[in-house]
């Protein structure tokens, strides 16, 4: 958005004091000509901007000018609280800061704003390269209200070409979803981003339909934080030292209690953790990809499913050896 960019340029200049037009253009992903036009607008608003040529030149706000009374939007406050809540080490000062921000915005307002964000990143999510690339393209299309052409492969491995009006990206549990108005089906559809093979952002524009937006937020199962399942995992300690950086809010359990529960002796080089994670096909395949570095202890259904998959793989390779 042009207005947002101009305000962000103002905050950027206030923070970094002196920068080049090239650096601003790279930061905000626009041309230098656009940056100069934005600076003209800021000057017309009474912001005293100084432009100097030469080796030590650059763009700056004149000395002693200060921005005061910066008001945060509800969306910005929500993002700040989310960042602070997910901060790895929360000391007493950080916890106090979280409470101060929570006094500014109510829980209800925070929940509403959280839903309106393009992203809702849940803990413990590992993102694939294709998903990152797709998300970059989708975010751009959503912000600019561009219609997109996508090549999509369904869960039944059927490839189709779709023309979509993208509304929101939702990262929930272990899966990334796109909510979009499908022009082929003429209805709201949900697409798994990892199954999008190609994305082309067209020049076509669309206007958000309030009825579709309402339908999106009536999909309670996607916004329900209780949809994750409790999982107990046994990690090899040396592997866990790396894996733990991809996990949030896990709890290390007393290994002695689990030895007693399963009437088994776990070696000292293992560690047992508990975490909440949405159990689906992606999670099953993710666990299998970790090989013998991780063992699922609970839930029993997941453990049985993994055992069945491993058994089938073993039988397949045995047949091939013959």
N, C-alpha and C positions, 0 to 999 in steps of 0.2 A: 504494500500500500504506500502511495506517495507521501501522505501525511505522516505515517509512522516512520518512514525513512528519514524525512526531514528532521523530525524530533530526535531520532536516534543519532543523526549526524551532530545535532546540537549537544547531546549528552556525550558523544564520543570526543568532540572538540574540548568540551569542558574537562574531560578526564585526562586526555593525552596532551593538552596544551598546544602542540604544534605538529601537524601532519601534512603530508603531500596529497595533492588531488589524486595521484595514482593510487596511494594507499587507501584513500576513502573509496575510490571506485572499486578496488579489489574487495574491500571489506563489505560493501553493500551490493556488489555484483551488478553494477551499472557502468555506463561510460563516464569518462571524465567530463564530457560536455554536460551530462545530466547532473553531475556533482556541482558544476559551476552554476547551473540553473537553480539548484536547491539552495546554494549559498546566497544567490540573489534574493530568493524568497525570504531567507532568514534575515538578511540585511533590511528588507522592506518591513520586517516585523520589529525592527529596532534592535536586533542583536548586533553588537559592534564587532564585526569580523575583520580581521587584518590579513592581507595577502601580500607575501613578500617573495620576490623572485631571487634566483641565485642559489649558490651552494648551501647556504645556511637558511634559505628561505622556507616557506611553507604557509599553511593556512592555520590561523589561530584566532581565539577570542581575546580581545585586548585585556591586558593585565588588570587585575582588581575587579573584573566583572565576575559576578557569581550567580549561579542559578539557585534560586530559592523556591521553597514551597513546591517541590516536585511531588505531584500526586500519583500514587500507584493505582492502576486499574485493578478491578477485582481479579481479572485473569492473571495479572502480574503478581499480585499478592499470593494467589493460589500456587503459582509456579515457585515463588520464593519459599513458601512453606513446604512444598513437596521436595525441593532441593535440600532444605535443612533437615527434613525428616529422614532423608536417605543418606545424609552425611555419615560416613563410616564411624567417626569418633565424635560422640556428642557429650561435651563436658557441660558443667552447670550453666556456663554463660550461653552456650548454644541452645540449651533447653529453655532458658529464660527468654531468649530471642524468639524462639518458636511460639512461646505463649504470648508474647507481646504482639506478634503478627496475627495470631488467632483471635486476639481481642478486637482487631480492626475489622475482621471479616467473620461472619457467623459460619457455623458448620454447614448450614443449609446453602448459603451463598457459595461457599467453597466447593461443595459437591456439584452444584449447578455449573460453576465455572470449569470445574475439572472435566465435566462431560463435554464442554464446548471446545476444549483444547484439541488440536489435531492429533496429539499423541497421548496415550495413557499407558505408560510403561510400568509393567508389574515387575516385582522382584524376581530375580533368578532367570531372567530371559537372556538367551544367547542368540545373537542376530547373525544370519547368514549373509554372505556378500551380496547375493542377488536381492535379498530383501532390503539391504541398505541402499542399493542402486535404485530399486523400485520406489522406495520411500522418498528418495530425493526427487524423483520425477513426479510422484503423486503429490507431494507437498507443494511443488511449484504449480501444478495444475489446479489444486484446490484453492490456493491463494489467488490465482489469476482467473478462476472460474472458466477453465478451458475444458472442452470436451476431449476425451482421450479414446484412442483406438488401442485395444489390448488383444494379445493372443493369450488365451487362458486354457490350462489343462485341468480337467476336473478330477475328482477323486477316483473316477472310473477310467482315468487316462484318455478321456475324449478331449481333443483339442478343438476350440471354437474361437471365432473372431467376434469381439464385442465392441460396441460403441457405448461409452459410459459418461455420465455426469458425476464426477467424484465429489463426495460430500465430506467424509471424515475417515481418518485412519485410526484404527484402534489396536493397540498392542496389549493383549490380555493373556496372562499366564505364559504359555510357550508359543503362542500363535499371533500372527499379524493379520489384521483384517481390513479390507476396504469396504466401506458402505457407499454404494453408488446407485444412481438411477440408471438402470439398463435400458437403453433406447430400443434394443432388440425385443426384450420382453415387456417393455413399457411398465416397469415396476421396480421397487426397491429390491436390490439384491446385495448379498454379502459375498465378497470374494477373498479367498486366502491369498495374501500378497506373495507368498513363496511359490504359488502356482501360476503367477503371471509371468509368461515367458518373454513377452515383448510389450513395451509401452511406447506409443507415439502420441505426443501432445499436439493436437490439431489447432488450427486458428479459430475454430468454432467456439463460441462462448455460450454459457447458459446462465440462467437466473435461478437462484435457490428457491425451491418450492417449500413453503412452510409446512405443508402436509407431509412431505417426505421427511423433513427434519423431525417432525413430531413422531413419525413412525420409527425413526432411528432410535430415539430415546425411549421408546416404549419397549425396545428389545431388552428387557430387564436382565436376561441371562448374561448379556455382555457387560453390563455395568454392575453386576453383583459381585462384590469382593469375596463372597463366601463360596465361589465356585471352585476354588483350589482344594486339593486333597492333601491330607497329611501323609508324608512319605518318610520312612526311616531307611537310611542308607548307611552301609558300611564301606568306608573308603580305606585304601592303602594310604598310610600317613604321608609318604613322600609325594604321592599323586595329589592328595588333598591340599598340600601346601600351595600348589598351583591352582587347583580347581576352586579353592575358597574365594579367590578374587572375582569369580563369576557368580557367587552366591550371596544373597542378602538375607538377613534375619533368620539365619539357621541357628540351631541350638545344639551344642555338643552334649551328648548324653553320657551317663556313667556306664562305662563298658562292663563293669562288674554286674550291674543289674541285668544287662542283656545276656550275659553269659549264663546267669541263673535262670532267666526266662526261657531261653532256648536250650538249656542244658548242654551248653557248648563252651569251648574255650577259645576265645579270640586272641590272636597273637598280639604282642605289644605294638607291632608296627601298624595296627589298624586303629581307626577312629570311627565312632558312630555318631551320626547327626540326624536331626529332625528338621524338616522344612515343609512348607506348604507349596504345592506345585500342581498345576492342572494336569491330570493324567489323561493323555490322549495319544493318538498314533505317533505324533512327533516326539513326545516324551519317551515313549517306548523305544523308538528307534535311536533316540539320543543316548539312552541308558545302554542299549546294546552296543553302540559305537565306542563306549568306554571300556569294553572288554572285561578283563578280570580285575580291573582297578577299582570297580564299584560292585557291590552286591546289594540288591533290594531285600530288606528284611520284612518290611510291611509297606503297603497292604498286601495281603495274601493273594488277592486276585491279580495284582500286577506281577508279583513274584511268579505265580503259576503261568501267566502269559509269557513271561520272559523264558521260563524253563521250556515251554512248549515251542517257542521260536527257535531256541538253541538246539533242541532235540531235532526239529525239522531240518535245520541247517546241517546238523551232523549226519542225518540220514541221507540228505542230498549229496554230500561229499562222499559218503560211503558208496553210494550207487555209482558215482562217477569213477571211483577208484577201481571198481569192478569192470 
